């Protein structure tokens, strides 16, 4: 095993050709019990080999293989002798590089399409119905498979919709098996991983815990560690994992930045400490954060300010604990963060693609950071983190908590963050959460950001008089891992009750609207 990989598990590498679903492919591989990582299509054969992968999956992408400047694959990658699966654009890249033919016939396929499995479907499609519904998104077609490849499926418009070469363990499908719209999509991925490549299903929460505990101990040694505990799932699990590794060397620090929702400080100080036994220091930094955010409306600037002030607050705690650390052993030089894989991806790391937004714990950290970061969840998706939390014995009230961003309500106020605006949003958010819980919808909703459009005013009528208040946006979404999401269809009577209560009980709000945008194109948070 080489040292370049982020885990002791040898990965399946997902080569990203700019697909919106590259992260979803990686997630599906992990669902099959195999560790995965994403790499950019610009990775050379040497780069790929250095990661010592057990498999490669070439993602889809929006380009045509014939376009000037279209994403390409180092031809040496297909000479490494590693089991490889091509999907959509990646399927066409494979076909072209291995001597097959890709043509633009003028026949396009988008959405649900009937595919016909040839013969027994080979190892990739074996055991599946001869005719099945698949999800297509392409304009070019593989018109002829490379020499030595068997055609495994076709459609009315695509003569070669899937192919395989069992000797080389090279396979490909024109459709998207990673999306649930393909009826047997996960079976395709499972068959490639377990039957074709012969990989064991040994990626699970127990292995991750043992692996990360070993890594944390190796990194920290006898050093003292501070943990950025916010009360959210990510920081709660990362703190518990590091505590599992180093015990009393860890001090959890909860920064009350004034951007919290109602009752969150109490939940951290009571529920979490009772369940873990972690030593907790609470820092009241509300005035500091509000002062730093005064006059700032740009969302990226807000994220960077919040990230900077988090670090400055921890540095202050570090300074205050110097005497204690000197008396007890090594100085405090490690900081735990609950960074997840989607944070890294969206901040432009891991794929070589565009920066969607800087997460405060990735792109928003100051350059003169005085800590060495400990990020045990950096390669994980949210549901994997929840599984680890349950394995560590954290209470369900914490593990099942809906995601809440580290910058808190600061990025749910569109406009300047002020104490008055925070109170308005805090009250509206509490009402929405209370009514959704009453309706039994917590399990159906991944997250429901409540957003205050602070720089927008709308005309209303309240108490027979004209009002000029703020709109509140409800953003309920359903998702598996936050990489893609759809808006949750909340019953109208629940929405009506939330709206009535907010406009009746929250000052300066006279309008409630519902955000019905999926991700993509929109992100889950507004800022």
PyMOL commands that set and color helices and strands:
alter all, ss='L'
color gray80, all
select helices_A, chain A and resi 22-31+45-50+75-79+89-97+122-125+185-196+205-220+233-249+264-276+286-293+299-320+322-328+341-346+382-391+396-399+408-411+419-438+492-505
alter helices_A, ss='H'
color red, helices_A
select strands_A, chain A and resi 12-16+36-40+55-58+84-87+101-103+109-117+131-138+141-144+150-154+162-165+170-173+224-228+250-256+280-284+332-336+372-374+447-452+458-462+465-478+486-487+509-514
alter strands_A, ss='S'
color yellow, strands_A
deselect
rebuild
show_as cartoon
